[in-house]
Amino acid sequence: MLPYSKQSIDQRDIDAVVEVLKSDWLTTGPMVSRFEEAVGNYVSAPHAVAFSNGTAALHATIATSNIQPGDEVIVPAITFVATANAVVYCGGTPIFADVDPDTLLINPQDVVRKITSRTRAILAMDYAGQTCDYPKLKQIADQNDLTLLSDGCHSIGAMSYGRHVPEWVEAACYSFHPVKPMTTCEGGMVVTGDAGRAESLRRFRNHGINSDHHQRARNGTCYYDMESLGFNYRLSDVQCALGLAQLQRLREWTERRSRIAQAYHRQLRDLNFLKPLKNVPGAGHAHHLFVVRWHAENAGVDRDSAIQKLREAGVFANVHYRPVYQHSFYQKRKKQSRLVSCPKADAVYPQLISLPIFPAMQENDVAKVVTELKRIADPARSHRWNKAA
Ligand SMILES: *Cc1c(COP(=O)(O)O)cnc(C)c1O
């Protein structure tokens, strides 16, 4: 079975993990700050704070943006539910902005339309690994006195219009779940250029307590104060060691993903029953997902049947994502969130298929996926296609 995504683990990862298991510190030890520093360097951010997962990282990002009940945060209609949920955790209201159907990235004009006197922040998401139009979003945020934030769970390391993503935003979040560009089993990170926010993030990760055990040991005291309400959102040293080992290969993996995406683009050119998402010049891309829009009217078979047939043929395709507001939790809150649907997101969602892409994938795996796609599309039509091509 070809999964849509898959982690790469080798002996270097295993050795790194075993070494920490044999050491004194399984958590709150030296690997945490080493991993934070390495990720900060990788994405060109002065401060990095590790979290137990990407959702915790998002929660901390919204909380340290001082989002409070009544505040609105603009998020894309198509993203993983955690992007919007982070706003709800803080009592805020996610306001959904529509996406560009060609890229599934948040549409800046619709962001402008959704701004009200209660809007405090924009939380953009780099769908599939392609970065948002940050120059435009930053201009909108600056003009309206909003905090610009990034859910970079798909895009770690990607450049955006000549800068690293964290250089455009006040904070960016990453996830290290196994399907993401690199893994710590579960894990996350927030990066920021703001030292004050970094300190708040560390406090939020550790119950809202104002010092950690290292600081207390240095100061020769056992006293600590809980200044605000926080959580236990720490990432263990074992996981950070795995993350450090993974990070050594991330650049090479992203390069691999880019070549797989190019192979798909070459082999899927000129088909009328599916269209890959567009790459925007200057946007930068980490190629986390390879997403196509399935045109059922030309394929003669609908998207869900196509996915089912792909799975029967050993290709485990997937869908990213159902528009968040379509979920029953958000439908139930429809009134309080002034929920209006986003027509482009609604129209594109039934077309989405994420095809397999991961570093260990080979060119012949790409060819197999493409062969199956052509076979599944109505034979008479695809025959015409093959002749035309
Ligand atoms: C994976 C993901 C998250 C959540 O990360 P976890 O580590 O699974 O909590 C949030 N947003 C996006 C866009 C993601 O892809």
The ligand as a Gaussian input file, in Angstrom:
#p B3LYP/6-31G(d) Opt

LIG

0 1
 C       -1.189000      18.514000      11.726000
 C       -1.757000      19.846000      11.731000
 C       -2.102000      20.493000      12.929000
 C       -2.074000      19.825000      14.263000
 O       -0.844000      19.289000      14.600000
 P       -0.776000      18.090000      15.678000
 O        0.702000      17.945000      15.915000
 O       -1.375000      16.877000      15.025000
 O       -1.511000      18.512000      16.885000
 C       -2.573000      21.786000      12.838000
 N       -2.716000      22.421000      11.672000
 C       -2.411000      21.823000      10.500000
 C       -2.573000      22.586000       9.239000
 C       -1.935000      20.518000      10.493000
 O       -1.654000      19.933000       9.319000

